[in-house]
């Protein structure tokens, strides 16, 4: 039996990470259920929001960022 749970979402004041896709300032960081983490700029976070929620155990979002997955 498979149970789908939503990842925990935390809002942080400011992120210092860079996007793992393009190097821009990160607006969202994902802690993966399989271990490790990834950071995304606003563009890539919104573009891949459906996939992010599938693989995340925790999502950190910079305060003020409007994420499509929320």
Backbone as JSON, one array per atom type, in Angstrom:
{
  "sequence": "XXXXXXXXXXXXXXXXXXXXXXXXXXXXXXXXXXXXXXXXXXXXXXXXXXXXXXXXXXXXXXXXXXXXXX",
  "N": [[0.84, -1.18, 0.0], [0.6, 2.21, -0.85], [1.21, 5.35, 0.52], [0.6, 8.72, 0.15], [2.14, 11.56, 1.27], [2.18, 14.99, 2.02], [5.04, 17.07, 1.67], [6.8, 18.61, 4.43], [6.66, 22.12, 4.85], [8.66, 24.93, 5.17], [9.2, 28.31, 5.94], [11.78, 30.59, 5.36], [13.82, 33.42, 6.26], [15.92, 34.42, 4.55], [17.76, 33.07, 1.84], [20.93, 31.64, 1.18], [21.95, 29.96, -0.65], [22.67, 28.77, -4.03], [21.03, 28.23, -7.16], [20.84, 24.9, -8.23], [20.47, 24.26, -10.87], [20.95, 26.51, -12.55], [22.54, 28.41, -11.28], [21.61, 30.84, -10.32], [20.33, 33.0, -7.67], [19.01, 31.13, -5.02], [15.62, 30.38, -4.26], [14.18, 28.42, -3.16], [14.63, 25.45, -1.34], [15.08, 21.97, -1.36], [14.74, 19.13, 0.62], [15.52, 15.96, 0.0], [13.65, 12.88, -0.1], [15.15, 10.65, -0.52], [17.57, 11.34, 0.45], [20.0, 13.95, 0.82], [20.04, 17.24, -0.74], [18.56, 19.82, -2.79], [18.76, 22.97, -4.47], [16.79, 25.61, -5.8], [16.25, 28.29, -8.12], [13.73, 30.87, -8.42], [12.45, 30.62, -10.96], [13.1, 27.94, -11.82], [12.11, 26.49, -9.63], [9.34, 26.96, -9.78], [8.82, 25.99, -12.34], [9.32, 23.25, -12.07], [7.62, 22.41, -10.04], [5.7, 20.32, -9.57], [7.19, 17.92, -9.73], [9.03, 18.4, -7.71], [7.5, 18.29, -5.34], [6.93, 15.6, -5.3], [9.3, 14.29, -4.61], [10.24, 15.33, -2.26], [10.98, 15.56, 1.23], [11.05, 17.67, 2.87], [10.56, 21.13, 2.38], [12.04, 24.21, 1.94], [11.26, 27.58, 1.76], [12.01, 30.79, 0.57], [11.06, 33.68, 2.32], [8.41, 35.58, 1.05], [8.57, 34.62, -1.54], [6.62, 33.49, -4.19], [5.53, 30.44, -4.66], [4.62, 28.03, -7.04], [3.87, 25.5, -6.25], [2.66, 25.58, -3.79]],
  "CA": [[0.0, 0.0, 0.0], [1.35, 3.45, -0.94], [0.58, 6.51, 1.13], [1.22, 9.95, -0.28], [2.12, 12.61, 2.26], [2.75, 16.25, 1.57], [6.27, 17.41, 2.4], [6.74, 19.74, 5.35], [7.1, 23.35, 4.22], [9.17, 25.9, 6.13], [9.56, 29.6, 5.34], [12.98, 31.17, 5.96], [13.99, 34.83, 5.94], [16.77, 34.65, 3.39], [18.56, 31.91, 1.44], [22.26, 31.98, 0.67], [22.3, 28.95, -1.64], [22.52, 29.08, -5.44], [20.25, 27.22, -7.88], [21.64, 23.79, -8.77], [20.24, 24.16, -12.31], [21.48, 27.63, -13.35], [23.45, 29.24, -10.51], [20.95, 32.06, -9.8], [20.02, 32.97, -6.24], [17.96, 30.16, -4.7], [14.4, 30.81, -3.57], [13.57, 27.22, -2.59], [15.54, 24.33, -1.13], [14.36, 20.72, -1.18], [15.4, 18.0, 1.27], [15.0, 14.8, -0.73], [13.33, 11.7, 0.69], [16.23, 9.68, -0.73], [18.78, 11.89, 1.06], [20.58, 15.07, 0.1], [19.16, 18.37, -0.99], [18.71, 20.58, -4.03], [18.29, 24.35, -4.39], [16.24, 26.09, -7.07], [15.84, 29.68, -8.26], [12.29, 30.98, -8.57], [12.04, 30.08, -12.26], [13.17, 26.47, -11.84], [11.21, 25.97, -8.59], [7.97, 26.98, -10.3], [8.75, 25.13, -13.53], [9.36, 21.84, -11.67], [6.92, 22.27, -8.75], [5.03, 19.01, -9.41], [8.22, 16.92, -9.46], [9.63, 18.71, -6.41], [6.64, 17.79, -4.25], [6.96, 14.13, -5.32], [10.56, 13.74, -4.09], [10.67, 16.11, -1.1], [10.5, 15.3, 2.59], [10.96, 19.01, 3.46], [10.79, 22.21, 1.43], [12.27, 25.52, 2.56], [10.93, 28.63, 0.8], [12.37, 32.13, 1.02], [9.91, 34.53, 2.64], [8.01, 36.46, -0.03], [8.58, 33.93, -2.83], [5.35, 32.86, -4.54], [5.83, 29.16, -5.28], [3.46, 27.41, -7.72], [3.53, 24.24, -5.59], [2.09, 25.8, -2.47]],
  "C": [[0.88, 1.25, 0.0], [0.55, 4.58, -0.33], [1.32, 7.75, 0.68], [1.04, 11.0, 0.79], [2.71, 13.87, 1.66], [4.03, 16.52, 2.34], [6.03, 18.57, 3.35], [7.28, 20.97, 4.63], [7.46, 24.35, 5.3], [9.53, 27.17, 5.38], [10.76, 30.16, 6.1], [13.14, 32.61, 5.48], [14.77, 35.09, 4.67], [17.57, 33.38, 3.11], [19.89, 32.39, 0.9], [22.72, 31.01, -0.42], [22.12, 29.49, -3.06], [21.76, 27.93, -6.09], [21.18, 26.16, -8.47], [21.46, 23.62, -10.27], [20.97, 25.25, -13.09], [22.42, 28.55, -12.59], [22.86, 30.54, -9.99], [20.68, 31.91, -8.31], [18.85, 32.02, -5.98], [16.81, 30.81, -3.95], [13.74, 29.66, -2.84], [14.64, 26.15, -2.46], [14.71, 23.1, -0.78], [15.25, 19.72, -0.45], [14.73, 16.77, 0.67], [14.7, 13.63, 0.2], [14.42, 10.65, 0.59], [17.55, 10.13, -0.12], [19.36, 13.0, 0.2], [19.59, 16.2, -0.07], [19.5, 19.04, -2.31], [18.16, 21.98, -3.79], [17.84, 24.79, -5.77], [15.98, 27.59, -7.01], [14.33, 29.7, -8.42], [11.77, 30.36, -9.85], [12.01, 28.56, -12.24], [12.28, 25.84, -10.78], [9.78, 25.91, -9.11], [7.82, 26.07, -11.51], [8.64, 23.66, -13.15], [8.59, 21.55, -10.38], [6.27, 20.91, -8.56], [6.04, 17.92, -9.07], [8.86, 17.15, -8.09], [8.8, 18.12, -5.28], [6.64, 16.26, -4.19], [8.18, 13.55, -4.62], [11.02, 14.39, -2.79], [10.13, 15.56, 0.22], [10.31, 16.63, 3.31], [11.27, 20.03, 2.38], [10.95, 23.5, 2.22], [12.07, 26.58, 1.48], [11.35, 29.97, 1.4], [11.12, 32.96, 1.22], [9.65, 35.5, 1.49], [8.0, 35.82, -1.41], [7.24, 33.24, -3.06], [5.62, 31.59, -5.33], [4.56, 28.54, -5.83], [3.0, 26.14, -7.01], [2.85, 24.38, -4.25], [0.6, 25.8, -2.5]]
}
